[in-house]
C-alpha cells in the first residue's frame, strides 16, 4: 500500500507540474503534426513531413 501511495503522489506531482507549465507557458501541447489519426495540423510552424504530405495531396488533386 505504501508503494501505491508513493507512486500516486509522484504521478500526481508530475501531472500538476505539466498542467502548471501549460497554463503559464500559453503554448499548445505539441505532438506529431497531424496526430495519429492524420487530422488537421495544429502546429504553428508545419513540420517537413506535413509540408510534403500537403504538397503530395495538392499534386494528386490537380491530377484528377
N, C-alpha and C positions, 0 to 999 in steps of 0.2 A: 504494500500500500504506500509505503514511503517513497519508493521509486516512481510510482504513478504520480504522486503529488509533485515531486521534483520535476518530472518530465512535463507535467501540465503547466507548472509555473514557468519553466524555460520556454516552452512553445508560446504560452500566453504573452510573455515578455517580448519575444521576437515579433509576434503579430502586432502588438501595441506599438513597438518601435517602428515597424514598417508603416503602420497607419499614420503615425505622427509625421514620419518622413514624407509621406504622400500629401498630407494636409498642408504642411509648411512648405514643401517643395513646389506645390501647384503644378506639377507635371503629371501627365497621364502615365500610368504604369505601362511600360513598354514590353512588348513581346516580339514575336516574329511578325514581320509585316504581313498582314492579311490573316494571321491566325491559322489555326488548324483546319478550319472549315473553308479557308480560302475566301473569306468575306472581305468587306471593304477595308482598305488600308487606312488606319487611323494615325499613322506616323506623320510627324510634322515634316520630316525630310525622308522621302522614299528611298528605300534601300535598292541596291543594284538588282537584286532578284526581282523585286516588284516592278522596277522600270523595264526590265527585259520582258516580263510577263505581259505588261500593258502594251509594249511595242508589238509583241507577237499577236496579241489579241486584236490590235488595231490593224495589223497587216492581214490577218486572217479574215477580218470583217470586210476589208476592202477587196479581197479576192473573191468574194461571194457574188 
